[in-house]
């Protein structure tokens, strides 16, 4: 499976997947129809499906353009089907479906929005987490609670260590700057941030990450870590309370 990433609308990451055997092409979300159509033309790929992670406009506004230009079909979360125009198929948690040779499992991951979906491709070892799990961060809680987002992140963190993570925005450097304020003695995080800064200075995308790397460096997956809890003065607090405090601090960072 070929994965093509490119930025649009400042920090949205557009993702195209192409199977060289059966020639199927999948887009993850549709932030900018014209930019995606141009990339498809450049790659000489025909778009077959778009997988929508959640209803926010910066992930869906390209749907109509891409449908008109390519005839693509749209798959998205059942819980948000009334909020996504042009949806052809709706999926629920644990639904498994195939596009060409590619097996895809839907994982409900609410928190950023009430019905967000992540898409896991077990045979490809890929997960597309939208605005739920970011590289070194997680999404703001626009429609969900800390408990809901924590549960969603726990689901994703249980995927195999070598699963590659692709998310919806290039926020890694800013997320890492925050992470260092509460996990400053994490040497793995320090090394990672050195690499992130180098990539961004070259205008390169910092994704994909992996589940293993996020577990080791992402504060929103490290809420049980004693050093982080000590920095927060929350050694004995519940996981949910610690997570909520981390999210609050990031919102104000």
N, C-alpha and C positions, 0 to 999 in steps of 0.2 A: 504494500500500500504506500503510495506516494503522498506526502503531506506538504502542501504549499501554504505558507503563512505570509500575510502582508498586512501592514497597518492601513487603516482608513479612519476618517472622522477623528483625527488626532491620535487617539489611543485605543480604539477598537482593533481587535485582531481578527481579520477575516481568515478563515481556514477552508481550504479545499482538499478533499481526499480523492485519490484516483487509483482505481484498481487496474493495473496494466494487463491483467489476464482477461477480465470480462469487460473492461473499458467503462465501467460505471464511475460516475463522479458524484460526490456528495459535498454539500456546503454545510458548515456549522454556523447557523444564524445567518442573517442577511442585513448587516449594518448599512451597506451602501451598494445598491444594485448596479450602478454604472461602473464602479471600481471593480466589483466582482465580475461583471460581464466582460470588462476589458481583460482581466487576468485569464478568464476562461478562453477568450479569443487568442491571447498570447500563447497559452499552453495547448491550444487546439483540443480542448476537452468539451464534451457536451454535458451539461448539468442535468442530473436525473432526479435528485432529491435534495431538499434542504431540511436539516434537523434544527428545529427551534428550541432553545433552552428555556426561554421565558418571554413574557409579553412586552417588555420594555421597548420603546420605539427605536432605540439605537441598536437593537438586535433584530428588528422586524421590518423596518421601513423600506428595505430593498426587495421585499417579497413581490410586490406588484410588477416592478420592472423586470425582475428575473423570470417571473411567470410569463410575462408577455414576450420576452426575448427568447426563452428557452423551452417553455412548456413544462418546466420542472414541477414536481409535486412536493407538498409541504407536510411535514410531520411535526407535531408539537404536543405539549402537555394537555391532557384531558381536562385538568383542573382550570386551565386558562383558555380553553377553546373559544369562549365567547369574546375574548379580548385580543385574539389574533386573527386578523382578516386574511382570507385565502387559505386557511388550513384545510388540508385534504384528509388527513388521518390524525387521530388523537391517541396518545399512549398513556398508560398508567404505570405505576410502580411495578417492577419485575416483568413487565411485558417484554417478550423477546421477539424480534423480527429480523428479517434478512433483506438486504439490498444487494442484489447480485450474490457474490460469494461471501459477503461480509455479514457476520452475525452481530447483532446489536441488542443490548439490554438497556431498558429504561430504568433509571433510578430516580425516584422522587427526592428532591433535595430542597425543600422549602426553607425560607429564611430571608433571602434577598427579596423574593416574591413568594406569594402564598402557594403557588403551584409549580415552581421551577423543576425542571428535569435535567439530569445529567445523562449522558449517553456513554455506555461502556462497551467496548469491543474486545471481548476476552481473548480471542484468537490473535488479534493484532496487538494486544497489550496496550490499549489506548483508552483514555477517558477524557471526555469533553465536558467540563464542569461549568461552563457559562460564567455567571457572576457569583457562584457559590464558593468554590475553592479557588483562590487566586494563588499565584506564585508568591510565597511569603505572606499571604494574607487571606482574607475572606471578604465577601460582599457586605455592604451596608444592609441593615435590617429595615428595609422600607415597608415590608408587609408582614414580616414574621417576628418571632420572639427569639431571645437568646437560646432558649431551650430547643426551639425548632432548628435553628442554624447549627447548634452544637450536635444535635442528632444527625443532621445531614452530613456534617463534616466527619462524624464518627463512621458513618456508612462508607464514605469515600476512603477514609484512612485505613479501612480493613481490606481494600483491594491489594493485590500482590505488590510487593515492594518495587518491582521493576516496571510497573504500569506507568506509562508516560502520560503526563497531565498537560492538556491544552485548555486554556481559559479564555475569557472574553475580552480582556484588556491587558495592555502593557503597563502594569502598575508595580513591577517588581522592585525597582530601585527605591521608590517612595515607601513601599511596604517594608523593605529591608532597613531603611533608615529608622522606621518606627521600631522594628524588631530589635535593633541594637540598643534602643533605649531601655528595654526591659530584659534583655538577654545578652548583655554586653560581653560576658565571658565565654560565650559559645564560639569556640574556635572554628567549627564547621560553618557557622553563620558568617563569621568574619571572612573566611576564605571565599565563601560563596559571593558575598557582597563585592569583594575585589573583582571577581569575574563578571558580575553583573555590571558594575561601573564601566569596566573595559568594553563590554558588549554595547552598552548604551552610548558610549562616546563614539562608537563606530556606527551608530544608528541601526544596530542589529537587535532583533527580537530576542528576549531572554528565555523564551519557551522553546521546547517543552521542559518541564520539570519532571520529577518522578515522585511517586508516593513515598519512597524511602527518604528522598531528600527533603520533602516537606515535613515528614515526621521529625527529622533531625533539626530543622531550622525555622519552621513556621510557628510563630507563637500561638496561633489559634488551634494548632494541633498539640501544643506543648503545655497546655493548661495544668497538667499534673506535675510538671517539673518543679522540683523543690526550690531551685534557684530563682525561677520566675516568681513563684509564690512568695518567696522571701522579699524580692524586690517590690512586690505589690503589698507587702505586709498582710498577706492572706493565706498563711500556711495551712490553716485548718478550715478554710472556707470550702464550700461545695464546688464541684467542677462547674456547674452552671453559673454560680456567682463569680468565680474567677474569670470564666469566659466572658460574661457580661461586662466585667470591669475592663478587660482587654479591649473589647469592642468599643466601649465608651471612650477609652483613652485614644484609640485609633481615630474615632470620629472627630476628636478635638485636636489631633496632632497637626 
